[in-house]
Amino acid sequence: MGDQTRFDLPQSRLPKAWYNLNADMPVPMVPPLHPETKEPVTPEFLSVLSPMALLGQDVSPDAEIEIPEPVREIYRLWRPTPLFRARRLEQHLETCAHIYYKYEGVSPVGSHKPNTAVAQAFFLKDEGGKCFTTETGAGQWGSALAMACNFFDLGCEVYMVRVSYDQKPYRRHVMESFGATVYPSPSMNTAAGQSLLEANPDHPGSLGVAISEGIEAAVTSGGEKKYSLGSFLPHVLLHQTVIGQEALEQMEMAGEYPDVVIGCAGGGSNFSGIAFPFLRENLRNQRTTRLVAVEPTACPSLTRGTYTWDNADVIGMAPIIKMHTLGHTFIPPRIHAGGLRYHGMSPQVSALVDSGHIEAQAIDQVDTFEGGLMFAQTEGILPAPESNHAVRAAINEAVACRETGDEKVILFNLSGHGNFDMAAYGAYSDGTLERYEYPESEITEAMSHLPEVDFPG
Ligand SMILES: *Cc1c(COP(=O)(O)O)cnc(C)c1O
């Protein structure tokens, strides 16, 4: 392959179907439970929240789910995304490993999130819906959904975690530019927000709180609004599999096959997007690629959380899910700048970590930013703080190869660029970014608030 650095697929190779892991899932899954009855949720309960097509995808046994043409038409604005070989990073590390990355930062809002936002907006419009409510942390998901709703002429109501709303106005302006309405969460807009603000007027908010508000706003809208989630759910992971399907073909163009595939994990969607098509090859075709999900030491749900039943939100409006969790009362530490702050983890990723099909690692934020800067200085792209977790894990793998002489092929997902996250990079350069490991005492405390569930599993 000489010195080829960039591997592009023609637009004609844009995937025609999403890959549905349900068809090959090697371990049994348990259903989500109703937060009050603690019995499996009914379709009626869920249909108040979500478009029916998405609920159907969550339980579909079909390996391939066709991507509707209007969704592909929008995907073509930035897909297929490029795959790069990070030759300059390899040289800098003096490693014999080959490092590849799939770059999702070329999407209009700079991350992988439009892959599902566009699909969700299409299905809502298709079913005659009018408006999505949602939560957002730093605003990446909110920007993606605002853009998608704008394309399909839908309303978009965003509950944005208050610390980010106050400290990161730029993504809010992106959302508003696409016509979305943005509220700081907790807000006075919902009963959930009001009760939290009464208890603590300075409540910083969390994704778990914002999810409660987004759900409440949908449930009390008399059917006018539905609720959209940007990660975690099976249909979200499904929509992201365009990433890994393209990467499989691009690795073939490069004449290599990855020994290890790495992604950062917040709710699990970009990791699954790149990893599930390779997991299919492991399960069906005896490939042995290691699949590594990387999380922050400040929010270590996979590596230090418990695999058990917990509420998906703070107030108890969302279903109870079997997952890796730090407890739904988890409030992320304010000093943590690296994103990936959700207390739980996608049920599919959780089950596969539990079964050993997926590995999990936690990396400190200072080390992730160090990796991100090394990547920027060699490859020229400043990664999103979230993506820095994958970058650092890939660097660690490549450094290990330098020592063992192993010519491993490493592929990671660069889930987004960091052009809106300069305050975090500033803190790193100024030396004010601190190391942080989530304290064991907090984990133990949060575990005492888990819901009591009798359901088997
Ligand atoms: C939202 C986001 C993540 C984390 O979400 P996942 O669902 O775990 O992928 C990672 N990287 C970027 C750039 C994001 O915007």
Ligand as a Chemical Component Dictionary entry (heavy atoms), coordinates in Angstrom:
data_LIG
# 
_chem_comp.id                   LIG 
_chem_comp.type                 NON-POLYMER 
_chem_comp.pdbx_formal_charge   0 
_chem_comp.three_letter_code    LIG 
# 
loop_
_chem_comp_atom.comp_id 
_chem_comp_atom.atom_id 
_chem_comp_atom.alt_atom_id 
_chem_comp_atom.type_symbol 
_chem_comp_atom.charge 
_chem_comp_atom.model_Cartn_x 
_chem_comp_atom.model_Cartn_y 
_chem_comp_atom.model_Cartn_z 
_chem_comp_atom.pdbx_ordinal 
LIG C1 C1 C 0 -21.418 12.173 22.853 1  
LIG C2 C2 C 0 -20.045 11.873 22.451 2  
LIG C3 C3 C 0 -19.389 10.721 22.925 3  
LIG C4 C4 C 0 -19.982 9.779  23.936 4  
LIG O1 O1 O 0 -21.167 9.139  23.592 5  
LIG P1 P1 P 0 -21.266 7.612  23.155 6  
LIG O2 O2 O 0 -22.712 7.376  23.006 7  
LIG O3 O3 O 0 -20.633 6.769  24.202 8  
LIG O4 O4 O 0 -20.568 7.520  21.854 9  
LIG C5 C5 C 0 -18.111 10.461 22.466 10 
LIG N1 N1 N 0 -17.493 11.290 21.607 11 
LIG C6 C6 C 0 -18.095 12.406 21.137 12 
LIG C7 C7 C 0 -17.346 13.282 20.190 13 
LIG C8 C8 C 0 -19.389 12.727 21.537 14 
LIG O5 O5 O 0 -19.988 13.810 21.051 15 
# 
loop_
_chem_comp_bond.comp_id 
_chem_comp_bond.atom_id_1 
_chem_comp_bond.atom_id_2 
_chem_comp_bond.value_order 
_chem_comp_bond.pdbx_ordinal 
LIG C1 C2 SING 1  
LIG C2 C3 SING 2  
LIG C2 C8 DOUB 3  
LIG C3 C4 SING 4  
LIG C3 C5 DOUB 5  
LIG C4 O1 SING 6  
LIG O1 P1 SING 7  
LIG P1 O2 DOUB 8  
LIG P1 O3 SING 9  
LIG P1 O4 SING 10 
LIG C5 N1 SING 11 
LIG N1 C6 DOUB 12 
LIG C6 C7 SING 13 
LIG C6 C8 SING 14 
LIG C8 O5 SING 15 
# 
